Structure formats: C-alpha cells, structure tokens
Amino acid sequence: MPSKTTTILAYPGALQSAVFGLQDFLSHTDLNPKIVTNSAEFGSKSNAILLPPAAQSVVPQTHPDLLNGLKAAAESGALICSACVGVTWIAAAGLDAGRAVTTHWGVAPQLRKDWPQLHVDTDQLVIEHQNLVTAGGMMAWVDLALIVIERLAGHEVMLNTARHFVVEPVRRDQRRFQRFRPILDHGDAQVLRTQTHLERVLDQRISVSNLAQNAGLSERSLQRRFGAATGLNLTRYLQNLRMERAKSLLADSRIPVAEVAARSGYSDLPAFHRVFSRITGMTPAGFRKSVWSQHTTS
C-alpha cells in the first residue's frame, strides 16, 4: 500500500513546542509528517492536516491562502484535526458543517462570540467525526497525535507510540478544569446589577420576582434581557455560579461537603451531588482529592 503522509500547519502564532512535538510523535511511525507554513507547501495530497494550539488568539481571515489550502485539503478527503485555538481555522473555513467541536474551555466564550453558529462543547477533551477531530486544552495535541496515528496506522502502532513517549493512550475529560466566566461587558446596566446581586445572595433562596424587583424590571423583561446579555437563562447562570463557588470552597478549604453545598445555595445534598457530578464529571469528594493531590505533587 502507498505510504501515508501528514501535514502540520505551522500557522502564524502556532505554539512551536506543539508543532515539533507533533512532528516527533508522527515521525515515530511511517506517517511522514511535514511542517508547512503556507498553502504552496501543502504539495501533494495529505491524509491528515493538523492544526496545533496557539498561545494567543489568531485571525485566520487575514490568511486567505491558508484557509483556501485547508478547504482544498478537506475537499480532497484529508482528516482535519485541531488542538485548542487551532479550531479557529476550522470555524473560519466552515469545516465543522454544524457538528460539535471542542477547544480549551477558556477560549470558548470568545469563540462563540466570533462564530455564533459554531457548536462548541468543552465538556469533552476530544470530539471525533469521520473527517474532523478537535481537541481541547493546549496539551491535548498529544491526544490528537495518538488519534491520528490510530486512524492512519492502526491501534497497535498507536499503543507502541504511547509506550515510547510514556503517555497514557486514554481520552480525558476537561470539565473539572473549567471555570465559569460570566459575560460582564454586555452594556446592560440592569442585567449587570442582577449579576452582582446574585453573587451576594448565592447561598439564599432566590426567586425571579425578587430579582426583577431588584433590577426594576418585569420578570419577563429581566429574563429576556438577561438571556440576551449573558447567553444563559437565569436558572443555568445561577447553577454555574453556584458550582463555581462550590469548586472554590472544595479546593481552598477543608469544610465538609454538606457545608460546601449549603454555602453554595443547596439545602438538598443529593441534588448538589447530582448537579456537581454532571457539570464537573466527578463527585465533590473526588474533585477535592484531585485538586489536593495536584498541590502535594507540584
């Protein structure tokens, strides 16, 4: 069978450590990685195009030649892959085709603002489609490399590569690393007042009618304007805010989980466990243990 080739697009701003790291992983196989910096270097058909992470925001629209080269590669059947900010190129080229993608949780708010049609799911570290793979955090390029190797060279080659570089060939979840960063620069003073008020009364019973009265709006107007300004309805926003407080209390104190729940606005401990586990992917006790173990080993 003809040998397969892979292309690493070292776009302006791409993290060089990831560019060369991808090259090292792929070079351990027979996938013939090639680092390119412009569309003219794409050359012959590549089986996969890899978009590394970046340590800064990127503006693909200022490089139409690279976007056109990426589109042409996708149309020719290449597997398009990104890590972290690299997904911006996929969004700009329209290669997501309405499918879910992932990126670093901290990048997601700006990405959603720039590309409202993009379906971003940061609960998952890796999302795979038939011809598209996106990975979350900056170091997720390792997972990306292993996926490409598995797809193009087979499972055994992937396992051998993982053993060689002493990395775990498992998919991880980035929900526990996410921080809730509410939008505050929306320009709606009454919604901002509500957001500030919610932080003050987070451990209390909260009703829409009281929030509306505090904001000087009708309940319907508050709900409509709150959703338009923050991108979340009041219930979801409040839930995220409470989970952020719970994570901070679990990480920074030794108070019992029941008290963490109460300080976060949950009088029903089982309900707190259910919501926390769904949002973070682990139990409150498991979250605390993972954070403290990082502190003791760092």
DOMI-957186 format. One record per residue (C-alpha): x negated, y, z negated. Coordinates in nm, 2 decimals, always signed. Each point is the difference from the previous one (the first is absolute). Example, Ala and Ser with C-alpha at 12.3 -4.5 7.8 and 13.67 -1.06 7.14 Angstrom:
% DOMI-957186
SITE        x        y        z
SITE    -1.23    -0.45    -0.78
SITE    -0.14    +0.34    +0.07
//
This chain:
% DOMI-957186
SITE        x        y        z
SITE    +0.00    +0.00    +0.00
SITE    -0.12    +0.36    +0.07
SITE    -0.15    +0.17    -0.30
SITE    +0.21    +0.26    -0.18
SITE    -0.09    +0.36    -0.07
SITE    +0.10    +0.25    -0.26
SITE    -0.03    +0.38    +0.00
SITE    -0.06    +0.22    -0.30
SITE    +0.12    +0.36    +0.08
SITE    -0.24    +0.23    -0.19
SITE    +0.23    +0.30    +0.05
SITE    -0.10    +0.35    -0.14
SITE    +0.02    -0.02    -0.38
SITE    +0.00    -0.38    -0.02
SITE    -0.17    -0.14    -0.31
SITE    -0.34    -0.12    +0.12
SITE    -0.04    -0.26    -0.27
SITE    +0.32    -0.16    +0.12
SITE    -0.10    +0.02    +0.36
SITE    -0.33    -0.18    -0.06
SITE    +0.17    -0.23    -0.26
SITE    +0.25    -0.11    +0.26
SITE    -0.28    -0.06    +0.24
SITE    -0.19    -0.22    -0.25
SITE    +0.31    -0.21    -0.07
SITE    +0.09    -0.05    +0.36
SITE    -0.37    -0.06    +0.10
SITE    +0.00    -0.30    -0.23
SITE    +0.24    -0.16    +0.25
SITE    -0.01    -0.02    +0.38
SITE    +0.24    +0.29    +0.04
SITE    -0.26    +0.24    +0.15
SITE    +0.08    +0.32    -0.18
SITE    -0.07    +0.33    +0.18
SITE    +0.00    +0.34    -0.16
SITE    +0.14    +0.27    +0.24
SITE    +0.05    +0.38    -0.05
SITE    +0.19    +0.09    +0.32
SITE    +0.25    -0.16    +0.24
SITE    -0.26    -0.03    +0.27
SITE    -0.19    -0.25    -0.22
SITE    +0.31    -0.23    -0.03
SITE    -0.12    -0.18    +0.31
SITE    +0.14    -0.34    +0.07
SITE    +0.30    -0.14    -0.16
SITE    -0.04    -0.04    -0.38
SITE    +0.20    -0.26    -0.20
SITE    +0.03    +0.23    -0.30
SITE    -0.04    +0.37    -0.07
SITE    -0.08    +0.09    -0.36
SITE    +0.06    +0.35    -0.15
SITE    -0.21    +0.04    -0.32
SITE    +0.10    +0.22    -0.30
SITE    -0.10    +0.36    -0.03
SITE    -0.10    +0.20    -0.31
SITE    +0.20    +0.30    +0.14
SITE    +0.31    +0.07    +0.20
SITE    -0.02    -0.04    +0.38
SITE    +0.18    +0.16    +0.29
SITE    +0.02    -0.25    +0.29
SITE    +0.18    +0.25    +0.22
SITE    -0.32    +0.19    +0.04
SITE    -0.16    -0.30    +0.16
SITE    +0.25    -0.10    +0.28
SITE    -0.27    -0.21    +0.18
SITE    -0.02    -0.23    -0.30
SITE    +0.37    -0.02    -0.04
SITE    +0.04    -0.09    +0.37
SITE    -0.27    -0.26    -0.03
SITE    +0.18    -0.15    -0.30
SITE    +0.33    -0.01    +0.18
SITE    -0.16    -0.17    +0.30
SITE    -0.16    -0.26    -0.23
SITE    +0.33    -0.07    -0.16
SITE    +0.18    -0.03    +0.34
SITE    -0.27    -0.25    +0.11
SITE    +0.09    -0.22    -0.30
SITE    -0.27    +0.09    -0.25
SITE    +0.07    -0.05    -0.37
SITE    +0.00    +0.36    -0.16
SITE    -0.12    +0.02    -0.36
SITE    -0.04    +0.28    -0.25
SITE    -0.11    +0.06    -0.35
SITE    +0.11    +0.29    -0.22
SITE    +0.00    +0.33    +0.20
SITE    -0.07    -0.20    +0.32
SITE    +0.38    -0.05    +0.02
SITE    +0.03    +0.37    +0.11
SITE    -0.13    -0.11    +0.34
SITE    +0.27    -0.26    +0.03
SITE    +0.27    +0.25    -0.10
SITE    -0.13    +0.26    +0.26
SITE    -0.01    -0.26    +0.27
SITE    +0.34    -0.13    -0.08
SITE    -0.13    -0.36    -0.04
SITE    +0.21    -0.07    -0.31
SITE    +0.32    -0.02    +0.22
SITE    +0.22    +0.04    -0.31
SITE    -0.17    -0.28    -0.19
SITE    -0.12    +0.04    -0.36
SITE    -0.36    +0.10    -0.06
SITE    -0.21    +0.06    -0.31
SITE    -0.28    +0.23    -0.11
SITE    -0.16    +0.13    -0.32
SITE    +0.28    +0.10    -0.24
SITE    -0.15    +0.34    -0.04
SITE    +0.01    +0.07    +0.37
SITE    +0.36    -0.11    +0.05
SITE    +0.18    +0.33    -0.10
SITE    -0.19    +0.20    +0.26
SITE    +0.03    -0.27    +0.26
SITE    +0.38    -0.01    -0.05
SITE    +0.01    +0.38    +0.03
SITE    -0.21    +0.00    +0.33
SITE    +0.18    -0.30    +0.15
SITE    +0.36    -0.01    -0.14
SITE    +0.09    -0.29    +0.23
SITE    -0.27    -0.22    -0.15
SITE    +0.11    -0.28    -0.23
SITE    -0.27    +0.00    -0.27
SITE    +0.00    -0.28    -0.26
SITE    -0.28    +0.05    -0.25
SITE    +0.12    -0.28    -0.23
SITE    -0.20    -0.24    +0.23
SITE    -0.37    +0.01    +0.04
SITE    +0.02    -0.16    +0.34
SITE    +0.29    -0.01    +0.25
SITE    -0.04    -0.23    +0.30
SITE    +0.19    -0.01    +0.33
SITE    -0.07    -0.19    +0.32
SITE    -0.22    +0.27    +0.15
SITE    -0.04    +0.24    -0.29
SITE    -0.16    -0.03    -0.34
SITE    -0.03    +0.29    -0.25
SITE    -0.18    -0.01    -0.34
SITE    +0.04    +0.23    -0.30
SITE    -0.30    +0.12    -0.21
SITE    -0.33    +0.12    +0.12
SITE    -0.17    -0.33    -0.09
SITE    +0.28    -0.19    +0.18
SITE    -0.22    -0.01    +0.31
SITE    -0.14    -0.32    -0.16
SITE    +0.35    -0.16    +0.01
SITE    +0.04    +0.13    +0.36
SITE    -0.32    -0.15    +0.11
SITE    +0.10    -0.34    -0.14
SITE    +0.34    +0.01    +0.17
SITE    -0.15    +0.08    +0.34
SITE    -0.25    -0.28    -0.04
SITE    +0.27    -0.24    -0.10
SITE    +0.22    +0.10    +0.29
SITE    -0.27    -0.01    +0.27
SITE    -0.25    -0.26    -0.13
SITE    +0.21    -0.22    -0.23
SITE    +0.07    -0.07    -0.37
SITE    -0.33    -0.19    -0.07
SITE    -0.21    +0.27    +0.15
SITE    +0.18    +0.26    -0.21
SITE    -0.06    -0.21    -0.32
SITE    -0.37    -0.05    +0.09
SITE    -0.03    +0.38    +0.05
SITE    +0.17    +0.07    -0.33
SITE    -0.24    -0.24    -0.18
SITE    -0.30    +0.15    +0.17
SITE    +0.09    +0.35    -0.12
SITE    +0.13    -0.12    -0.33
SITE    +0.35    +0.15    +0.03
SITE    +0.34    -0.15    -0.08
SITE    +0.20    -0.09    +0.31
SITE    +0.33    +0.09    -0.16
SITE    +0.25    +0.28    +0.07
SITE    +0.04    +0.25    -0.28
SITE    +0.28    +0.23    -0.12
SITE    -0.07    +0.37    -0.05
SITE    +0.32    +0.10    -0.18
SITE    -0.18    +0.01    -0.34
SITE    -0.25    +0.26    +0.13
SITE    +0.27    +0.24    +0.13
SITE    +0.07    +0.32    -0.18
SITE    +0.32    +0.20    +0.04
SITE    -0.08    +0.33    +0.16
SITE    +0.32    +0.20    +0.02
SITE    +0.04    +0.27    +0.27
SITE    -0.01    +0.34    -0.18
SITE    -0.08    +0.24    +0.28
SITE    +0.34    -0.02    +0.18
SITE    +0.10    +0.36    -0.08
SITE    +0.33    -0.08    -0.17
SITE    -0.02    +0.17    -0.34
SITE    +0.31    -0.17    -0.14
SITE    -0.12    -0.34    +0.09
SITE    -0.34    +0.08    -0.15
SITE    +0.17    +0.11    -0.32
SITE    +0.18    -0.34    +0.00
SITE    -0.33    -0.19    +0.05
SITE    -0.16    +0.19    -0.29
SITE    +0.31    -0.06    -0.22
SITE    -0.01    -0.37    +0.07
SITE    -0.36    -0.03    -0.13
SITE    +0.11    +0.17    -0.32
SITE    +0.29    -0.23    -0.07
SITE    -0.13    -0.32    +0.15
SITE    +0.06    -0.21    -0.31
SITE    +0.36    +0.11    -0.04
SITE    +0.33    -0.09    +0.16
SITE    +0.03    +0.21    +0.32
SITE    +0.31    +0.07    +0.19
SITE    +0.04    +0.17    +0.34
SITE    +0.25    +0.24    -0.15
SITE    -0.25    +0.13    -0.25
SITE    -0.27    +0.03    +0.26
SITE    +0.24    +0.19    +0.23
SITE    +0.09    +0.23    -0.28
SITE    -0.36    +0.07    -0.09
SITE    -0.07    +0.08    +0.37
SITE    +0.30    +0.21    +0.04
SITE    +0.14    -0.21    +0.28
SITE    +0.29    -0.23    +0.06
SITE    -0.08    -0.37    -0.03
SITE    +0.05    -0.05    +0.37
SITE    -0.23    +0.29    +0.10
SITE    -0.27    -0.11    -0.25
SITE    +0.00    -0.36    +0.14
SITE    -0.01    +0.12    +0.36
SITE    -0.27    +0.26    -0.06
SITE    -0.21    -0.23    -0.22
SITE    -0.01    -0.27    +0.26
SITE    -0.09    +0.24    +0.28
SITE    -0.28    +0.16    -0.21
SITE    -0.16    -0.31    -0.15
SITE    +0.09    -0.28    +0.24
SITE    +0.16    -0.20    -0.29
SITE    +0.34    -0.01    -0.16
SITE    +0.02    +0.09    -0.37
SITE    +0.02    -0.36    -0.12
SITE    -0.30    -0.11    +0.20
SITE    -0.20    +0.31    -0.10
SITE    +0.08    -0.05    -0.37
SITE    -0.09    -0.36    +0.02
SITE    -0.34    +0.07    +0.15
SITE    -0.07    +0.28    -0.25
SITE    +0.08    -0.24    -0.29
SITE    -0.22    -0.27    +0.14
SITE    -0.29    +0.24    +0.03
SITE    +0.04    +0.09    -0.36
SITE    +0.01    -0.36    -0.10
SITE    -0.32    -0.08    +0.20
SITE    -0.17    +0.29    -0.18
SITE    +0.11    -0.12    -0.34
SITE    -0.10    -0.36    +0.07
SITE    -0.34    +0.11    +0.13
SITE    -0.09    +0.26    -0.26
SITE    +0.15    -0.14    -0.33
SITE    +0.06    -0.31    -0.19
SITE    +0.36    +0.06    -0.10
SITE    +0.23    -0.29    +0.04
SITE    +0.17    -0.06    +0.34
SITE    +0.35    +0.06    -0.16
SITE    -0.12    +0.35    -0.11
SITE    -0.14    +0.07    +0.34
SITE    +0.34    -0.09    +0.15
SITE    +0.18    +0.23    -0.25
SITE    -0.24    +0.29    +0.07
SITE    +0.06    -0.05    +0.37
SITE    +0.37    +0.02    -0.03
SITE    +0.10    -0.36    -0.02
SITE    +0.20    -0.12    -0.30
SITE    +0.05    -0.34    +0.17
SITE    -0.33    -0.18    -0.02
SITE    +0.09    -0.28    +0.25
SITE    +0.11    +0.26    +0.25
SITE    -0.33    +0.18    -0.05
SITE    -0.19    -0.32    +0.07
SITE    +0.20    -0.07    +0.32
SITE    -0.06    +0.35    +0.14
SITE    -0.37    +0.02    -0.10
SITE    -0.07    -0.35    +0.16
SITE    +0.18    +0.09    +0.32
SITE    -0.18    +0.33    +0.04
SITE    -0.35    -0.10    -0.11
SITE    +0.00    -0.37    +0.09
SITE    -0.09    -0.11    -0.35
SITE    +0.14    +0.00    -0.36
SITE    -0.07    +0.29    -0.23
SITE    -0.23    -0.22    -0.21
SITE    -0.18    -0.12    +0.32
SITE    -0.05    +0.36    +0.11
SITE    -0.15    +0.10    -0.33
SITE    -0.23    -0.30    +0.00
SITE    -0.12    +0.07    +0.36
SITE    -0.07    +0.37    -0.08
SITE    -0.18    -0.08    -0.33
SITE    -0.21    -0.28    +0.16
SITE    -0.12    +0.25    +0.26
SITE    -0.10    +0.24    -0.28
SITE    -0.20    -0.27    -0.18
SITE    -0.18    -0.12    +0.31
SITE    -0.08    +0.34    +0.15
//
